[in-house]
Amino acid sequence: MYGMLYESVQHYVQEEYGVDIWRKVCHIIDCKHNSFKTHQIYPDKLMPDIAEALSACTGESFDFCMNFFGRCFVRFFSNFGYDKMIRSTGRYFCDFLQSIDNIHLIMRFTYPKMKSPSMQLTNMDDNGAVILYRSSRTGMSKYLIGQMTEVAREFYGLEIKAYVIESQNDISGGTAGPIKLTEGPLTVIVKYRLDFDNREYMAKRVNTEAHPSQLKMPTVKLDVFLDLFPFTFVLNHDMKITHAGEKIVETWIMHNPGANPKSFIGTHVMDLFQCRRPKDTTIDWDTLIQMRAVLFEFELIRTGHNRAAYDAVLNMDFENYDEMDLNEAQTMALAKAHEFSESHPVDDDEAAGEDEIDPATGERRSSQGLRSILLKGQMFYIKDVDSLIFLCSPLIENLDELHGIGLYLNDLNPHGLSRELVMAGWQHCSKLEIMFEKEEQRSDELEKSLELADSWKRQGDELLYSMIPRPIAERMRLSQEQVCQSFEEVSVIFLEVMNVYDEGLNSIQGAMQAVNTLNKVFSALDEEIISPFVYKVETVGMVYMAVSGAPDVNPLHAEHACDLALRVMKKFKAHDLGDVAIRVGINSGPVVAGVVGQKVPRYCLFGDTVNTASRMESSSDPWKIQLSKYTGDKVRQVGYKVESRGTVKVKGKGDMETYWLLEGPEG
């Protein structure tokens, strides 16, 4: 089902019973949808599941809830302007009942995947009407009653009583479909009785009784109808075609060139046509006589223009038909058969009826030919001949479709707007194609713009995250004021690159060489940073600063800081850096971290722990890693190999006991 049905349920359940009840309903059925999208498809079973859950929460019956949902939908679709369509169907409620199928047909342009039911008005009297409902869904009969009740009340000012008088294959509370015990498809069929005051409609019905002036008119031959409606055919009680218009016979011959032209008359209608609408309708006299207000769509069955069909038309017996007596369509069929036979000779060892094999796929290729013709119209009962006549016209949208069927404008009904609609459809189609091409071009441009915007956003995010940790940046995006945070314990690493300047070079050359050397060293250090275990804070001059334990809390911060220092030492010792050397200092303790500045914001660390780590680096020796006593004791307990350096005089700290880090726990 489309989301609009569930949107109506959600809106009016919240309005009628409250948001808390709706949340309970969603929790009971484990519905993950916070909201429904109008044009999105959702499972059919969701509707009865919601009804069952609402029944459990409110104490109302399941049938009441489904009826309520039907009424909600009618009230809801007025927001989309569909109420105007309902009001335009006619002055009376029976006019609407006769037009339900046509409304569904129109709605398929907006909702192409809609599996609409079929509903026909089968009987009318002064006290109401009877409608027949067919659907592939079960459990929706009470939902329809709610819709009918609300439409009658809102748009026609009627209070109706609707109830089921007959039902087949309907299962209350489910939409899985009826269980199939036979090979044929089963359909839910429900017959409703609608009780309401229908006297005004019955009194104003046109031609319910013949006017005296009409009784004096001379009889009209059936041939007149067939001339006015050249695609019309007449059915007797056995559903066999007794008369037919010239154009439908010619079209049938063109679409079935291997059949006897005389066999059209006298054949059962379902042997020549397929009933497209109403769906799953039994085509017999009793059914059609009750469905005279229903629009039918019949699709002509064709054999196609394949080899077998043309061979059949060449060899068929026309029962002494003289070729001079054949009409235009029959002559065309014979001419095309001769032409096809000459241009496509058959080898002796090739079966005449075989389809061609597609060399690309190795499968049989379907026969190519004319498109099937679709006829739309109404069934009328003619009392004088005791027959049903199907007054119809072909459904053709544009000139391309007209040629695809094998017809010309001159073949269409001389009255009405059939020809004008085809021409208008062709012009409209051309305009739509131009508009579609422009929209497609705009869509491509928009897609490229979105891709470019996404690329710029990714680059901006990467730049931002290189300056500010991701969690901090996300909080700043949400306009959260907290940009300062304290950490109970982290490990701060300082690394200095020594002997960068060459005293033999002038200041400019030395500065350029220093920049290149620092870029190589710091880039190599960046490669060793493993997030979220270690975070690079900043570089100031020759010094590289990093931290473990912030902004992501890490209980193994000391170990990860020492691992980084050992990896860096090993990496740079393996490369010949000339006189360039590095020294590292590490200290652990509490810090305060936060974002400082607005123009070029930076994530900075503050506290005595940072100062001590800097002193550990500045008092260290080249190619050495110096640890404070607290950090040294901490990593020694987990297996790191350290060596006491003794007491070192540290600026601003006095004498401090420090350690050299030698190897990791596996070294």
N, C-alpha and C positions, 0 to 999 in steps of 0.2 A: 504494500500500500504506500501511496505517496505521503510525505510528511505533513501535508496540509490537514489530513484527517486527524493525525495525532496532535498537531498544533491546536486544533479546536478542542480536543479532549483535555489537554494540559491547561489551556486557558480557562475553560469553564469549570473544571474540577477545582482549580485554585480559587476561582471567584466564588464558587458555590460552597465548597467545603473547607477552603483554606490551604495555605502552602504546606503546613505540617502534614495534612492528610495526603497531599500529593507526594511528599517525600517518603511517607510510610509506604504508599503504593509502589513507588520506584524501588524502595528497599526490599519489599516482599517479592517482586518479580525480578529483582537484580537487574534493573534497567540502568544502563550506564549513560544514557542520553540526558544531559542537563536541559537541552532544548532540541527541537526538531526543525529540520530544514524543509521548506515547502516542496521542493522538487527532488528531494532525495527519497529513495526507496527503502522502506523498513519492512521487517518480517510481518506477515499477515497475522501470525499467532499473537502478536503483541496486543492487539485490540481486545480479544477475549481475556487475555491474561490481566490486562489493566482492569477490565470489568470485574473479574473474579476478586482481584485484590481490593478494589473499591468496595465491593459488596462485603468483604470481610471487615473492612475498616469502618463502614457506616451502618452495617446491618440491613441495607437494602438488598433486594434480590438481584440475581445476575441479569434477568430479563429487564428489570427496571433500569439497571446501569447501561445496558446496551441501547435501550430506548432513549435514555438521557443523552448518550453519545451521539445518536442520530439527530436529535434535536439541536445539540450543540453545533454540529457541522453546518446545519442550515443557517443558524445565526452567524456562524463564523465566516462562511464564504461571502456574506454580504460585504465584508471588508475588502474583498477583491473585486467587487463590482458584478459578481455573478448573479446578484438578485435582479438586475436589469434583464438578464437573459431569461430568467424564470417568468418575470412579469410580461415579457414580450411574446410568450408562447400562445397566449389567448386570453379572452375575457373570463373564462370559466376554468374551474379546477380540472374538468375533464379534458380541456384543451392541453393543459400541462401533462396530464397522464398519457395522452396520445403522443406527446413530443419528448418523452424521457429518453428514448433511444437516440433520437436525433441530437439531443443535448450532449449525451455521452460521445456521440460521433464527433461533434464539434470540439469537445474538450480534448480529444486525442491529439489535436494539433499542439496543444499546450503541454499535455501530459502523455507523450507517445507510448509509454510503457504501462498505461492504465489498463487493468483487466476489468473492464466495466461489465456489470451484469446486463441481461436483456430483460426488458419489461414491456409487456403488451397489455393494452386495454381490451379485454375480451367481451365485456358485457356492461351495459349501462341501463339504468332505469331511474324513475323519479326519486328513489330512496338511496341512490348511491351507484357504485360501480364495482366491477371485479377486474383485478389485474393479475397477470401471470408473470412470475419472477423466475428467471433462470440464471444460474451462476455456477462457477467452479469452486466457490468458497462456501463452507458450511458455517453455521452459527451466526449468520448475519441477518436472519429474518426479523428479529426484534429491532435491530438497528434501522432497517428500512421503514418499519412502522413509525419509529421516531421521526425519521425524515419526512414521511408523508404527512404526519400530524402537524409538524412545524410549518411545512410549506403551505398547507391549507389554512392554518391560523394566521401566519405572517402576511401572506400575499393575497389570499382570497377571502379572509375574514370568516372562515368556516371552522366549526368544531366537528371533527370527524371521529368516528370510532372504527378502528382498524383491527382486524383479527384474521387468523389463518383458518382457512376452511379445508385446504388439502396441502399435504407436504410429502415430498419424496426425497430421500437421501440426505435430509438435513439433520445435522448433529449439533445439538445445543452446546455451546461452550468451546467449540473448536473450529479451526480453519484449515485443518490438514487435508480436507477433502473426503468424500465418501469412499468407503472401502469397495474396491472393485472385485466382485465375485465372478464377473464375466469378462470376456475379452474387449467388449465395446466400452467406450468412455461413458462414465456416469456423470450426470449433471444434477445439481440441486434444483428442484422445481417446487415452488411454493405458490399457491393460489390464495390471494388475499381478497377479503370482502371489505370495502370501504363504505360505511354508512354515513351519509350526509344529505342535505337538502339539495337535490339535483333537478328540481322541477323546472326552474327557469331555463336551464340549459336544454332540457328535453323539449320544452315548449318552443324554443327558438331554433331548434335544429333545422337546417335547410333540407328540403326534399324528404322529410320523414313521411309525408303523404303527398301524393301527386296532386297538383293543382288542376282544377277542371279544365283550364286552358291547355294544360299539357296532355290531357287525355284525348283532346281533339286533334293533336298533331299527328301527321302521318308517321308510319314506322320508318326507321333508318336502317339501311342494310349494314351488316357487319363489316362489309368491305370498306365502308366509309371510315370506320375506326382504324382499320388496318392501313388506309392511306394517310390518315392524319398522324398515326403513330406507327411508323414503318418498322419499329423494333418490338412491337407488341405481339403477344401470343395469347391464345385462348385455351383454357383447360376444362376438361369435362370432369365428371365425378371420379374417374379413375386416374386423374392427374396426367392424362395424355393430351398432347397438343393436337387440337382439332383445326385451328386456323392460326396463321402467323403472318406478320408483316413481311414485305418483300426484302427489306434490308437485313433483318435478322437471319433470314434464310440464306441470303447471299453471303453474309459474314460467316455463318456456320460452314458453308461450303468452302470458303477461302481458308478457314482455319482447320477444316477436316477434308482435305482434297481426296482422301481415299474412301470416302463414304458415298453411298448412293444419295443423290440430291432429293429423291422422292421419299427417303426414309425419315426426314425431319418431322413431317406430319404423321401423327399416330404413335410417336415415341413418348415414353414416360419422361416427364420434365427433368427428373433427377438423373436420367441417362445422358442428358445433353447439358445440364447446368449444375453448378454447385451453389448451394444457398450460403452466401457469406454472412448475411444478416437478415433476420435475427439468428443468433448462433444456436446450434443444437435444436433447431425446430423440426418437428416431424411434418413432412410435407404430405398432407392428405386433405381431403375435402372438409372434414369436420373441423380441423385445425384452422385452415385458411379462411373458412367462412366466418370464424370468430375474430380474425385478425385483419379485417378490411381497413382498419384505421392505421395499420402498421406499415412503415416503409420497408420494402424488401430490397435486397441486393443479390442478384444472381450473376455468377461468373460463368462464362461459356467454357465448356470443356473442349479442348482441342487435342488432336494427335500430333500436331506440329508438322513442319515441312521436312520430314526425313525421307530417306530412300524408300522405306516400306510404304509410306503414305502415297508417294508419287507412283510407285509401281502399282499400287492398288487402284488409283484413279485411272491409270492407263488400261488396266485389265478389267475394270468393273463392268457389270452388265446393267445398262440403263433401262432394261425391259422395253426394248424397241423404241427407246428415246431417239428421235432424230436430232442430229447435231444442230440443225437449223432451229429446233425448238428450244434449245438451251438458252437460259437467260445470260446476262452479261457476266455474272459471277461464275456460273458454271463453265462458260466458255473460257474465262480467265483461268480457272483451275486446270482445265485440260491443256491450255496453251503453256502454262507454267510447268505442268508435268512433262510435256514433250521437251520443253527447253531444258529442264533439269536432267532428263534422261539422256539428251544428246551431250550435255557438258560434263556429265558424271557417268561414264560407262562403267558397267560392272563386269569383273572377270568371272569366268565360269566357276572358278573355285572359291569365289567370295560369296558368302551368304547375303542374300538381298536385304534381309531385315536387320543386319548387324549395324550397330552404331559405330561411328569412327572412334579409333583409339588415339588419345592424346599422347604424342611422343614424349612430352615433357613429364607427364605424371604417370603414364602407363594405364590410366583409367579411362573408362568410356566417357566420351564427350556428349553432353546433352544436346539434343537436336535444337538447332537455331531456327527461328521463324518469327511469326507475328506475335505480338503480345495478346494476352487474353482480354476480351472485352467484358466490362462490368456494367450491368444494367441496374438502374435504380428506379423504383416506382411503387405503385399501390395495386392491390388486388381489388377488383370491383365485381360484384355479382350482377349478372345480366339475367333478369327473370325470363325474358322472352325465349332465350335459348338455354336456360338453366345451366349456365356456365360461368366460370370466373375468367375475367380478362385482366391481364397484367399490363396496365398502362405505364410505360416506362420510357426512359431515355438513357443513352449510354453516358457513363461518367468519364468525361474527357477534360483534362485540365488545360492542354495547350496543343499547338500544332504538331510538335514532335510526337506526343502521345497519339494524336489522331493518325499520323502516318504510320506509327508503330503498330496500330491496330489494323491498318489496311483500309482505312476509310478516308473519305473526302468531306469537305464542308457540305457539299450538295447532298450527301447521304443523310445528314442529320434532319431532325424534324423541321419542316418548313415554318412552323409556328413556334411561339415561345422565344426563348433567349439562348438556345443551345449553341447556335453558330456564333452569336455575339460573345458568349461566355468563353468559348474556345479562343477566339481572337484576343479577347481581353486577357485571358489567362496567359496567352503567348507573350503579349506585351508586358504583362506583369512579371512573368517569369524572366524576361530579358532584364527588366529593371532590378529584379531580385538578384540575378546573377552579377550584375554590375555592383550592386550594393554589397553582395557577399564577397566579391573580389576585394573591394575597398576595405571591408571589415577584416578580411583575412590579412591584408597588408598591414592594417593598423594593429592587428593582433600580433603579427610577427615583430613589428616595431616595438610594441609594448613589451613583448617577451624579451627582446634584446635589451631594452631599457631596464627591465627588472633584473636580468642577469648582470648587467653592468652595475646596477645599484647594489646588488648582492655582493659583487666583487669588491666594490668600494667599501661596503660595510665590513666585509671580512678583513680587508687591509687596515681599515680604521680600528677594528677590534684588536687585530694583532699588534698594531702600534700602541694602543691603549694598554693592552695586557703586558707589553714589554716595559711599560713605565709604572703600572699599578697592578698589583695582584688581581686576578679575576674576581674573587669573592668581594674584594673591596670595591672594584669598579662596578659590579652589579648592584651593590648597595647604594653607591653614588647615583647610578642611573635611576633608582627608585626614589631618589631624593631623600634618603634616610640621612639624618644629621650625624649619626655616629660614624666618624671617620677615624677616631682614636681608640686604641685597644691595648690593654695590658696583658702580658704573658708572664706566667710564673717562672718559667725557665726555658731558655733557648740557648743555642750555641752560635756565637758570632765568629766569623772567619775573616781575617784580614790577610791579604797577599800582596806583597810589593815586588815589582819588577826592578831590579838593580842594574846599574852600569849600562843604562840605555844610551846615554850621550857619549859620543866619540870626541874626546878633547882635541884631536887633530883636525877636525872639520870646523868650518865656520858656523856661526849660530844658525843660519837658515838651513844649511845642509844637515846639521846635527838635529835640528828640530824635525825635519822631514824624515830622517832616518829613525828618530825616536818614535814618531807617529806610526810609521810602518811596522816597527818592531812591536810596539804596544798593541797595534791592531791584530797582529798575528798571535801574540800571547793571549790577549783577552778573548779573541775569537775561539782559540783552543780551550780556554777556560769555560766559555759559554757552552761548548759542546759537552763538557763534563757535568754541567748542572742538570740534575735529574729532579724534575718537579713531580710531586709536591714535597719531596724529602729535603731539598735545598732550594732556596730562592735567592737570586742575584738582587742585591740591594742597589748598588751603584758603583761607579768607578770615579775616583778623584785623583787626577794626576797619574802617578805610577801605581796607585793602590787600587786593588779590586776587593770589594766587600760583598760578603754573602752571609746568609743566616739559615739555620736549620731549626725548625720548631715554630716559625712564623712565616706567613700569616696562617698556615695550616698547622695546628697543634700536632706535635710529633714527640712521643715519649722517648724515642731513640735518637734525639737530636744530636747528642754528643758523638755517637757512633757514626752517624751519617756525615757530620762535619769532618771527623778524622778520616773517613773513607775518601771524601773529596780531596783533602790535602794529600793523602798518600797517592791517589791516582794522578794528581797534577804533578807531583814530584817525579813519579815514574815516567810520565809522558814527556816532560821537558828534559829529563836526564838522557833520554834516548835520542834526543835531537841535539845537533851541534848548534848552540846558540852563541858561540863565541864567548865574549866576556860577560854576556848577560846572565844574571842569576836571579833566583827568586827566594824569598823567605816568607814564612807563614806563621801567624799567631792565632791561637784559638782560646776563647774563654766562654764559660757558661754561667748563666744567671738570669735574673728577671730583667725585662725591658718593657718599654712603652713604644708602640708603633703607631704611625698614622700618616695620612696624606698631607703634605705641606705644599702650599702654593696653588695658584689657579692658572697662570699662564702656561707653565711647564710643571704640572704637579708631579711630585715624587713621593714614593713610599719610603719613609725614613724611620730609623730606630734611635731611641734615646734612652740614656741611663748609664750608670757606672759600669755595667757589664760591657757596653760598647767601648768605653774609654780603656778599660783593662785589656780587652782584646786587641785594641790598637797598640797599647804598650807592649803586649806580647809579641806583636809583629815587629815593632821598631827596635826591640832589644834582642831579636833573634839573629842568628847567623845565616849567611848564604847557604842555600840548599838544606835548611833545617826547618823543622816544625816545632814551635815552642808552645807548650800547653800550660795554663795556670794550674795551681795545685789541685783545685776543685775538679777541673776537667780531667786532669791526669789521673786522679784517684778514681774518678767515675768510669773511665774507659779501661783502666787496668783491671777493674773487677770483672769485666766481661771478656778478658783475654787479650787486650791490646798490649803490645810490648812497648814499654816506656822506660826511660832512663832519667834518673834525677840529675838535674843540672846544678842543683845547689841553690844558694841564695843569690838573687840578682837584684841590683839596685835599679828600681823602676821610677821614672820621673813622675812625681806627684803621688807615688804610692809608698815610696821607701823601699825597704828590703822585702822581696817576695820570693818564696820557694816555687821553682818551676820545674817542668819536665820536658825532655825531648821525646817526640813520638817517633818510634823506629819502624814498627811493623804492625800490621793488623792481626787479628786473632788467628788467621790461617797462614800468616807469613812464617 
